[in-house]
Amino acid sequence: MIKGYLQDLGAYWLLLVDCVKDVARHGINIRETSRQIVKIGTMSLPVVLLTAVFTGMVLALQTAHGLQRFGAKNYVGNIVGLSLVRELGPVLTALMLAGRVGAGIAAEIASMVVTEQVDAMRALGASPMTKLVTPRVVAAILVVPLLVMIANIVGIYGGALIAIYQLDITAFQYYQSILNMVHYRDVFDGLAKSFVFGILVASIACFKGLHARGGTEGVGATTTASVVTISIAILVSDFFLTQFLIRVG
């Protein structure tokens, strides 16, 4: 079992290397990348916005409930802003994309594999890396940080709704507390994480799809394994990225 995991890990790193080489040799397929940007970004926007606004609202409620005991309710904005920008915005957005985008990519490529479309592509001299993998990875790298920025803003406004209309905190107090607490470095750290998460979502989904086996049942198993693997990779990498960014900060 351990040997199998190590082999998969090695094959995954080779896929990343091949992706970088493909970009260096053939450039970026603008047409296909643009199509993937729409699929990954625009079509994922509703679920990201919905997740972000309710995360901000719940975070404001829970924070206020805890801080009321110490008479520090006015610090809700500090905690909501910092939590969203550094952690919850990037992580929750990436997890939503793992379920929506990662599953879609894995299922699409796995279907092509089991129906031998990928083999036909190779027989015709086309590279599956250029046609299938690189555009999706590049699109995710470009789109995920933008989605995270939007999620941060929407989440902060969601927290503002609770702070202003339920906690009797003025809008000035809420936004000023965020400005006092959240610095450019916090925003940069969150976007750095989202950049890595974008690579993980697209590349792992492509890797799982290309290694699908077992006909139509294999497509379903590949899709499930893709979502689970991406989610675990996001949570594990988030810990190590946080450690690294704190040390270099």
C-alpha positions in Angstrom: 0.0 0.0 0.0 2.8 2.4 1.0 4.6 1.5 -2.2 1.5 2.3 -4.3 1.1 5.7 -2.6 4.8 6.5 -3.3 4.4 5.5 -6.9 1.4 7.7 -7.3 3.1 10.6 -5.7 6.1 10.2 -8.0 3.8 10.0 -11.0 2.0 13.1 -9.8 5.2 15.1 -9.6 6.2 13.9 -13.0 2.9 15.3 -14.3 3.7 18.7 -12.7 7.1 18.7 -14.3 5.6 17.7 -17.7 3.1 20.5 -17.4 5.9 23.1 -16.8 7.9 21.7 -19.7 4.8 21.9 -21.9 4.2 25.5 -21.2 7.9 26.3 -21.8 7.9 24.4 -25.2 4.4 25.1 -26.6 3.2 28.1 -24.7 -0.4 28.5 -23.5 -3.4 27.5 -25.6 -5.3 30.8 -25.2 -8.6 29.5 -26.6 -8.8 26.4 -24.5 -7.4 28.2 -21.4 -10.1 31.0 -21.8 -12.8 28.3 -22.0 -11.5 26.7 -18.8 -11.4 30.1 -17.1 -15.1 30.5 -17.7 -15.8 27.0 -16.5 -13.7 27.2 -13.4 -14.2 30.9 -12.6 -17.5 32.3 -13.8 -19.6 29.1 -13.2 -18.1 28.6 -9.7 -18.9 32.1 -8.6 -22.4 31.5 -7.2 -21.3 28.7 -4.8 -18.2 30.7 -3.8 -20.2 33.8 -3.0 -22.9 31.9 -1.1 -20.2 30.1 1.0 -18.3 33.4 1.7 -21.3 35.5 2.8 -22.6 32.9 5.2 -19.1 32.2 6.5 -18.7 35.9 7.3 -22.1 36.0 9.0 -21.5 32.9 11.1 -18.0 34.0 12.0 -19.3 37.4 13.2 -22.0 35.8 15.3 -19.7 33.3 16.9 -17.0 35.9 17.5 -19.4 38.3 19.1 -20.9 35.6 21.3 -17.4 34.8 22.7 -16.2 38.4 23.0 -19.3 39.6 24.8 -18.1 37.8 28.0 -15.1 40.1 28.1 -16.8 43.3 26.9 -14.8 43.2 23.6 -17.6 42.9 21.1 -16.2 45.8 19.1 -13.3 43.6 18.0 -15.6 41.5 15.8 -14.3 43.2 12.7 -10.7 42.4 13.6 -11.2 38.7 13.9 -13.6 38.4 10.9 -11.3 40.3 8.6 -8.1 38.5 9.6 -9.7 35.0 9.7 -11.2 35.4 6.2 -8.2 36.9 4.5 -5.5 34.5 6.0 -7.4 31.2 6.3 -11.1 30.8 5.7 -11.3 32.6 2.4 -8.6 30.6 0.6 -9.4 27.3 2.3 -13.2 27.3 1.9 -13.0 28.6 -1.6 -10.5 25.8 -2.6 -12.7 23.2 -0.9 -15.7 24.3 -2.8 -13.7 24.2 -6.0 -12.5 20.7 -5.1 -16.2 19.5 -5.1 -17.3 21.4 -8.1 -14.3 21.9 -10.4 -12.1 19.0 -9.3 -14.9 16.5 -9.7 -15.9 17.9 -13.1 -12.3 17.8 -14.5 -11.7 14.3 -13.1 -14.9 12.9 -14.5 -14.4 14.6 -17.9 -10.9 13.3 -18.4 -11.7 9.9 -16.9 -14.5 9.5 -19.4 -12.1 10.2 -22.2 -9.7 7.7 -20.9 -12.1 4.8 -20.5 -13.6 5.5 -24.0 -10.1 5.5 -25.4 -10.3 9.1 -26.7 -7.0 9.9 -25.0 -5.3 6.9 -26.7 -6.7 8.1 -30.0 -5.4 11.6 -29.3 -1.9 10.1 -28.8 -2.2 8.0 -31.9 -2.9 11.2 -33.9 0.2 12.8 -32.6 -1.5 15.2 -30.2 -0.4 15.6 -26.6 -2.9 15.0 -23.9 -0.8 17.3 -21.7 -1.2 20.2 -24.1 -4.8 19.6 -24.9 -6.2 18.5 -21.5 -3.9 19.3 -18.5 -2.0 22.5 -19.1 -5.1 24.7 -20.0 -6.9 23.6 -16.9 -3.9 24.1 -14.6 -3.1 27.5 -16.0 -6.8 28.5 -15.8 -7.0 27.4 -12.1 -3.8 29.3 -11.3 -5.3 32.5 -12.7 -8.8 32.1 -11.4 -8.5 30.8 -7.9 -6.7 33.9 -6.4 -9.4 36.1 -8.0 -12.2 34.0 -6.6 -10.5 34.2 -3.2 -10.3 38.0 -3.3 -14.0 38.1 -4.2 -14.8 35.7 -1.4 -12.9 37.8 1.1 -14.8 40.9 0.2 -18.2 39.2 0.2 -17.4 37.5 3.5 -16.4 40.8 5.2 -19.7 42.3 4.0 -21.6 39.3 5.3 -20.0 39.9 8.7 -20.9 43.6 8.4 -24.6 42.7 8.0 -24.5 40.9 11.3 -22.3 43.5 13.1 -24.4 46.4 12.0 -28.0 45.1 12.2 -27.7 42.6 15.0 -24.7 43.4 17.2 -25.3 47.2 17.3 -21.7 47.9 16.0 -21.5 50.9 13.6 -20.2 50.5 10.1 -17.4 52.8 10.8 -16.2 50.8 13.9 -16.5 47.5 11.9 -14.5 48.6 8.9 -12.0 50.6 10.8 -11.2 47.6 13.0 -10.6 45.6 9.9 -8.3 48.3 8.4 -6.4 48.4 11.7 -5.9 44.6 11.9 -5.5 43.4 8.3 -2.3 44.4 6.5 -1.0 43.9 3.0 1.1 41.0 4.2 -2.0 39.2 5.4 -3.6 39.6 2.0 -0.5 38.5 0.2 -0.3 35.3 2.4 -3.9 34.4 1.6 -3.3 34.9 -2.1 -0.1 32.9 -2.0 -2.1 30.0 -0.5 -4.8 30.3 -3.1 -2.2 30.1 -5.9 -1.0 26.8 -4.5 -4.5 25.6 -4.0 -5.4 26.4 -7.6 -2.5 24.2 -8.7 -3.6 21.3 -6.4 -7.2 21.4 -7.5 -6.5 21.2 -11.2 -3.4 19.1 -11.3 -4.7 16.4 -8.9 -8.0 16.2 -10.8 -6.2 15.8 -14.1 -3.9 13.2 -12.6 -6.7 11.1 -11.3 -8.6 11.4 -14.5 -5.7 10.3 -16.7 -5.2 7.2 -14.4 -8.8 6.1 -14.5 -9.5 2.4 -15.0 -12.5 0.1 -15.0 -15.0 1.5 -17.4 -18.0 3.6 -16.3 -17.6 2.4 -12.7 -14.0 3.6 -12.7 -15.2 7.1 -13.7 -17.3 7.3 -10.6 -14.5 6.0 -8.4 -12.0 8.4 -9.9 -14.3 11.3 -9.3 -14.8 10.4 -5.7 -11.1 9.8 -5.1 -10.3 13.1 -6.8 -12.5 15.2 -4.5 -11.2 13.4 -1.4 -7.5 13.6 -2.4 -7.8 17.3 -3.3 -9.5 18.2 0.0 -6.9 16.4 2.0 -4.1 18.0 0.0 -5.6 21.4 0.6 -5.8 21.0 4.4 -2.4 19.4 4.7 -0.7 22.0 2.5 -2.5 24.8 4.3 -0.8 23.8 7.6 2.7 23.7 6.0 2.1 26.9 4.0 1.0 28.7 7.2 4.1 27.5 9.0 6.3 28.7 6.1 4.7 32.1 5.7 4.8 32.8 9.4 8.5 32.0 9.5 9.4 34.1 6.5 7.1 37.0 7.5 
